[in-house]
């Protein structure tokens, strides 16, 4: 039981730290129309970078981090106490949440990225470490935490949606794009995945009813939480080594990316892609926690606290909490489980204003637990000269309408350096935004004289 409590505590503390820190996950919207950067192929496998060869600086070719939350911002979650310490403020959080709130984080470090053109094909390969965290929580959960259940006497409270997926995996990807004709490009990327750790709520159905007569609390739960983490290893005598954690070949999965582009004329280009279709099956360091119970709780007799000192009262609260948890009859078991990847859909249009200017629009849909999270981005890109390109973008996502981003790419052949963010303000004040991200990298590029380089040779 303590293991389950520790897991839940670690996950939610980690989410809170992600909100407050300067590193978390990835939407990666602004880079989509930066044509000179080979990593645009990560968003659409049909994109064919304008180089004969390229390879990324090891471990620095594509480093991404960002955070999204549709609920309360970090600076809306805490209040300062009389002792100048921070405490969680459910009432303040409640003012800033709506039905169906999410926290999502996706961090990527690419160890290897290479690509080459051959006739009408473009081939690519990459190795990446990916951490993907997605969580849903309901407004009703915060309401009960902030105000108690007095306002819901005689009513059933459904705490849905409640869901959590936190996974770390390594991705080995092979991609190919084909220049079908002057209008169409098609691309696909096949990915072999090795899961490193996971916490996944297969089911999380919880409801609460306070009776009108004796104010008993009746709770229904149907919960399945699957875990694959090093602390589950039965024969652990010490800490798991990085070699064992990072390079042991288990938890096999597969993924698929598909994409296409259509050049309607000299100005208009349209593109679409579907990413991360697949799953990982975890078979190492397993433990599943499940509970299906209907519990009636009659409350706490406050008289039992009389005459107890502070330490004894604290222990009494711990005993009460443990007894409540025991009522739910949480069972532990061991068994393989599958975790689906977080699928993404990109739909985009690009208009070429001139040989050095273009504007773009992008709709991105992220699908988690059957719920679609949309975002919209408008961008402008300008090639300043043969070495420098800049971009500016505006995004709407996570119930946030103030996301202004910038980016720059610098080519000093054979070195390329790029940086882009979808919310520049969030880089400096991550506690005051609902979304922030960054993406930077270093590539070695080798253009071909046979490849069109309109945007480079000015």
N, C-alpha and C positions, 0 to 999 in steps of 0.2 A: 504494500500500500504506500509506503514511504517513497518507493521508486516512482510510482505514478504522480505523487505530489511533487516530487523533485522535477520530473519531466515537464509538468505543466508550469511550474514556477520558472524553470529555465527558459521555456519557450516565450512566455509573456514578458519576462524581464528582458529577454533578447529583443523582442519586438519594441519595447519601450526604449531600449538603448539605441536601436536602429533609428527610431524617430528623432531622438535627441542628438545622435551623432552625425558626422558628416559623411558617413558611408552607408549606403544601402543599395537599392536595386535598380531596375532597368526597364524603361519603356523604350528609350532610344529612338525618339521621333525626329529630331533635327537632322540626323545624319542621312536620312533616307534619300535626299536629293543632292547630296554632296558627291557629284559624279567622279571626282578625282580620287576618292578614297576607296581602296579595294574592299574595305569592310562593309560597304553598302550591300555587298553580296550576302551578308549575314541576314539581312531583312528580306531579300528577294533573290533566290538562287538563279533567277534568269538574268540578273544584272551581269554584264561582262565588262570588268574594269579595263581601262584604256592602256594596258601595258602588255608587253610580250611575256614578261615574267615579273613576279613580285614575291617577296617573302618577308614576313614580319620579324621584327627584332624579338628574339626569344623572351617570352613572358611579358613583353611590353608592346606587342603588336596591337592588342585590343584589350584595354582595361576599362571595365564599366562598373558603375555603381549608381544606385538611385533608390528613392523611397516614395511610395504613394500611400495616402490615407484619405478616405472620403469622410472620415469622422472628425474628431477633435484634433487640432494641431498639438504639438508637444507643449507649447506654452499655454494651452488651454486645459491641460490635463492635471496640472499641479497648482497648489497654492502654498504661500509661505506661512508657516505657523508662527506662534509667538516666540519660539526659540530660534527663528530664522532658518529653520529646516524646511525641506519640501515635503508635501504630503499630497497624495492623490485626492483630487476634488471631484467626486462623482456628480455633484450638482452642476459644476461648470462644464464637465464633459457632456452632461445631458443637454445643455443649451446648444451644443454644437454638433449633435448627431441627429440622423434621420433614420427611417426604417432601412435596414440592410446596409451596414457599414463594412468597409474593408480596410485591411492593412496589407500591403503587398511589397515584397522586396525581392530583387533579383540581381545578384552580383556575378560577374564573369571575369575570369582571368584566362586569357588565351596563351597557352604555352607555345603553340606553333601555328603558323598560318602561311601557306604557300599557294601560288596560283600560276597558271601559264595558259597562253593561247596556242592552239594547234589547229590550223586551217579554220574551219567555222565553229570550232569548239573552244570552250574555256573550262579548264579543269582546276579544281581547288581541293585542298585538304587542310584540316585544322585539328588541334587537340586543345580542349578547354576544360577548366574546372568551373562548375556552375552551382550556385546556391540559389534556390528558389523558395520563397516563403509567401504563402497566401493565407489570409485569415478573414473570416466573416464573423461579425457579431451583431446582435439585434439591439434596437433602441429599448425594447422592453427589458432586456437584461440590465442596462444602465439605469432605467427607471426604478427597478426594484432595488438595485444597489444604492441609489441615491435617496429614495423616498420610502423604501420598505414596501410591504404588500397591503397596507391599510386601504389604499384606494381601489384595490382589486378584490375585495371580499365578495364572494359569490361568482367571481369570474375566473375563467381559465386563462392563464398567461402562457402563450407559446413563445419560447425563446428562440425560435428559428428566425433567420438562418444562423447556425453555429457551425463553423467548419475551420479546420486547420490543415494545411499541408506545408511541411518544412522539409526540404530534401537537399542533399548535396550529392552531386554526381560528376563523373568525368565523361566527356563526350569526344568520340573519335568520328570525324565527319569526312566524307568524300562527296564532292559535288561536281556536276557537269552542267554547263549551259550550252545551248545550241542556237546559232544564228540561222534560223530557218529560212528567212528571206529578208527583203528590205524593210518589211513591216513587223514581223513576228520574231521574238526570242522566247525560248522555253528553257526551263532549268529545273533540276531536282537535286536534292542532297539526301544521302542516306547516312544515318548516324547510329553507331554502336555505343551503348551507354553502360557504364558501370557505377551503380549506386554506392555511395560511401556511408550515408546515414539517412534516416527518414523518421518523421513523426507524421502520421496521417490519420485523420478522423474518417473512418469508413462510414460511420453513422454517428450523429450527434443530435438526437431528438430528445428534448427536455421540455416539460410543461409543468405548471404549478397551479393549484386550485386552493384557495382559502375558503373554508366552509363558513356559511352564515351563522350557524348555530353556536358551535364552540370555538370557531376560528382555528380549527385544525388545519394544518398545511398538508395537502395531498399532492405528492409529486410523482410524475411518471417519467421514466427514463429508458431510453433504448440507445445504448452507447457502445461503439466499437472503436478503440484507438489502437492502431498498429504502430509498432516502433521497431526500428533497426538501428541501434546505437551501441557504441563500444561497451558501455556499462552493462549491457545485457549479456556479455560474454560470460559463460558459466565458470570457466576455468581461469578467469583473470586473477593473477597474483600481483599485478602492478599495473601501471599505466600502459595503454596500448601504444606501441611505437608508431611513428609516422609512416614508416615503411609498411607495416602491417595494415594500417588504416588506408593509406593512399594508393597502394599498389597491389593489394590482394584482389585477384580476379574473381569476383562474385557479384551477386545482385545484377544480373544481366538484363539489359533493356534495349529497345530499338526505337528510333525516331525517323521521321520523314518530313522534309520540306519540299514544297512545290511552288513554282512561280512562272509567270509569263509577263511579257511586255508587248505592247502594240503601238507602233509609231504610225499615227494616222496621216500626218503630213510633216512639213518641215518645222512646224511649231508645236503641235500637240503630240504627247506621248502618254499612254495609259499603262498602268501596271497593276498586278494583283499577285498575292502570295498567301500561302497557308503554311504556318510553321509549327513545329513540335507536335506532329501527330504521332503518338506512340505512348509507351509506358515503360516502367522499370519493375521487374519482379524481384523483390527482396527475399533473400534466403539465408542471410547471415546475421548473427547477433539479434535474434528475433524475440519479441515479447508482445503479446496482444492483451489489452485490458478491455473487458466487456461487462456491461451491466444492463439487464432488462428487468426493471422492478417498478412496482407501485408501492410507494411508501407514504404512510400517514404519520405525521409528526405532531405531537401535542404541545410542543413548546418547552420552555425552560423555566424551572422553578427558581425564582430569584432568591428565595430564602436560603438556598443551599450555599450562597456566597457570604452569608452573615458570619462574622467572627473570623474570616480568613484574611491573612495578610496579602500583600500585593503578589508575592511569589506563588502563594497557594491559589489565589484567584486566577492567575495566568495558567497554572497547571490545570485548574478546573475547566477553563475554556478549552484547553487542548484536549482534555478527556471528552468534553461534550462534542467537539468537532470530530474526533475519531469515532465516537459512537454514532454520529449522524452518517459519516462515510460508511461505516459498517452496515448500516441499514440498507444501503444500495447493493450490497452483496457483489462487489466488484471481483470478477474472476480473472485470473491470469492463465494464459495459454501460449503455446508456441506453434506457429504455422506460417507458411509462406504467404505473401500478399503482394498485390500489384498496386502501383501508384501511377495514375495517368499523368502525362506531361500537361503543362498549361498551354493549351493551343492558342494560336494567335492568327488573325487575319488582317492583311494589309490591302487597302484599296487606294490607289493614288492616281493623280493626274499632274502632268508637268507641261508648262507652256514656255517655249523658248522666245523670250522677248528680243534677244539679239544674240550675236555670237558669244557674248560675255555675260549675259543676264538671263536668268530664268526664274519663274515663280512656280510653286507647287502647292498642292493640297493633298492631305493624307488623312484617311480614316483608318483607325486601328481598333480592332475588336479583340479583347482577351477573354477567354472562356475558362471559367473555373467553377467546378461544382454545379454545372448546369446554368450558371449565371453569366451573362455577357456584360463586360465592362467596356464601354466605348470611349474613344478619345478622338479629337480632331486637331490637326495641325496645318497651319498655313506658313509657307516659308518663301524666302527670297535668297537667291544665291548670285554672287557676282565674282567673276574671275578678274582680279585687279591687274595682274600681269602674268607672265609665264611662270612665276614662282608662287604667287599667293592667290588664294581664294577665300572669300568670307561669306557667311550666311547669317541670316536672322530669322527667327521663327516665333510663332505665337501658337499656344496650345490650350485647349479646353479639355480637362479631365478631372476625375475625382472631385466633382462638384466645385472645381476651382477654375476661375476665369482670369487669373493674373499669372500667366506663365510665359514670360518673355525670355527667349534663349538666343544664344549667339554661337558661332563656330568659326574656326579658321583652319585652313590647310596650307602648309608650306612645302613646296617641292624644291629641293636642292639635290638633283639627281647625283647619286642614286638614293639619297635620303629623303624620306617624306615624314613630316610630323603633323599631327592633326589633333584638334581638341574641339569638342562641341558639348553644349549643355542645353537642356530644354527649359531651364529656369535659372537664369543668372543670379537673381536675388536669393534663391534658395541655397546657392553655394556659400553665401556669406551669412545667411540667417536661416538655417535649416529648421529651427524650432518655430518659425513663423510662417511656414508654408505647408500646403497639403501635398506638394510634389516637388522633388528636386532630383537631379541626376547629373552625371558627367560621363564622358566617353573620350579617352585619349589613346594615342598609340604612335608607334614608330615603325615605318616600313622601309624596305629597300625596293626601289622600283626601277624597272628597265624597259623603257618604252620601245616600241617597234616602229620603224619607218614605214611599214606597210599598214599600220593601224591608223585610222583617222584620229587626228589630235586637234580638232577644231578649237576646243576649249583651252588647249595648252599653247599652241603655236599662234600667238597673236601678232 
